[in-house]
């Protein structure tokens, strides 16, 4: 359940397979009824329109659900051809019983494809072709060209892991009409929850419930918007068999989902003699609980290799801790299980936390559903353990102080901290009492920072030279360590430094460069380098124009668009970056004019810069802080102003003039 890394190379190569379609089989009547239906005008950014969608879910028992689905798209632009490829996942508990596809061209005969025309490929996630029983069945419908209609129909039968389904009726392209029906056995009930769309009442007939939505606008993707799953209209429906919450796979609320996951975890945390010996070896000589926890965390982070094994319920249930330890590999839920087992050996209690790495996928308002893709650990801290390195801590009303830690996704993050993708994110805390949706802490912005200081000299020909030292913390550090992890050549190791210089200087030459604490994640990461830049200062008559902000760009043009913003801006995490440049001026020159200071404060961020002259040198300082992780649409004008003021400050120049008589 690590963040799903879709490696489309497999699926796309398979999608190039073109079966020989029959041109004699007519498309079904339900598709032909869509030919010529009146449609509103769509702009040039709409690739297709979903003309009709119909999902029929029949719950036969707690162990069997049948789903029948029909969909038809009209292709509007060449970019919409992807809708001609049908992808359906299956596994030993989910069988595809039928599959057909058709194309109704604007001119000519219909095309028809049947089950035999489909191909099966590995699941599109890391390792899916090796250790997974999840497969994809692909059907590529011919001629998905602009003006044509493509459609498909399939049926699946499955033994569900949980009694719940989600109707996703909104996507990036518009939807003309979408239907969802639910047939329950006698005595069953359902609970429907709506997300990002007003509730629609169903028509009821016995145990059959039917919902319809129409004319749903497509979601126009924007840069740095919340995840699509967090803003798209959807209905989450839970199936409630007679007997209330006695069924462990029933998701009527978050507590119920926690009970279901707890049932998967229990029994998987048995220790072994090998685990006990390893914990003893790791903690030998450690005198405090913190040192022992750090040693265990480092082992699970570094020595247990990530491998996703998605076999049956193993796609959701962690493998037994002794097996994970013996094999030295596992996925996120496996690593969390092993870490909890090892922590228990030193008397520390902990819990699984199920979460989505895309902050905003699950919110406080979300109904209970399986909207997660990752598992981390919540550690109950001993009452007497208080250390400044433990940052990602929340005070739980019943459990006390809890430290969140991800031993999988960011294996380069120091123990005691979490990455921005987890901060202020909502996760399901799983305890023996059930599940509870909790918001993870947001760390201080100074914990994710770039502190850059340069001592530089400018000569009378405009050449700037000197040394720069950078110190990086939090995500700023782990990102660079990750980038450098597999780099072996020295010339490649300094490419990040080249990128920094190239982003601010028209020409430069690196004189010396070194990296600090590449492998010591408990210490700040750093760059030390010296450089020369010709023509840094520009001549204007007998004056020299010097930009005090030497390196680093913090301006951002994300809002410089013609169309108004519709979704919030989501930042990767809180941050606070500082620059401090001291520039020794050439002899024979003095300061004639300095840029004005810049002081900008908003609820979401601040920017402060100042240029001062002292003796024969310029001193430039600035600090830019992102305080909030999300900026609502109502503050877009302020955010645009914020970045425009930063851009103006970054362009400002100081004016130097000849000193002394006759200047």
Secondary structure, DSSP 8 states (H G I E B T S, - for coil): -------HHHHHHHHT-----BSSS---HHHHTTTT-------TT--EEEEEEEEEEEEEETTEEEEEEEEEEEE-SGGGGGGGEEEEEEBTTEEEEEEEEEEE-SSS--EEE-GGG-EEEE-SSTTTTTSB--EEEEEE-S---TT-EEEEEEEEEE--SSBEEEEE---SS-EEEEEEEEE--TT-EEEEEEESS-----EEETTEEEEEEEEE------TT---GGGTS-EEEEEEE-TTGGGSTTB-SSHHHHHHHHHHHHTTS----HHHHHHHHHHHTT--SHHHHHHHHHHHHHHHSEE---B-GGGGTS---HHHHHHHTEE-HHHHHHHHHHHHHHTT--EEEEEE-SSTTSS-TT--S-----EEEEEEE--TT---TT--SEEEETTTEEEEEE-SSTTTTS-TT---TTTTT-EEEEEETTEEEEEE-----GGGSEEEEEEEEEE-TTS-EEEEEEEEEETHHHHHHHHHHTT--SHHHHTHHHHHHHHTT-SS-EEEEEEEE-SS-TTS-EEEEEEEEETT-SEEETTEEEE-S--S------TT-SSS---S-EE-SS-EEEEEEEEEE--TTEEEEE----EEEE-SSEEEEEEEEEETTEEEEEEEEEE--SEE-GGGHHHHHHHHHHHHHHHH--EEEEE-STT-
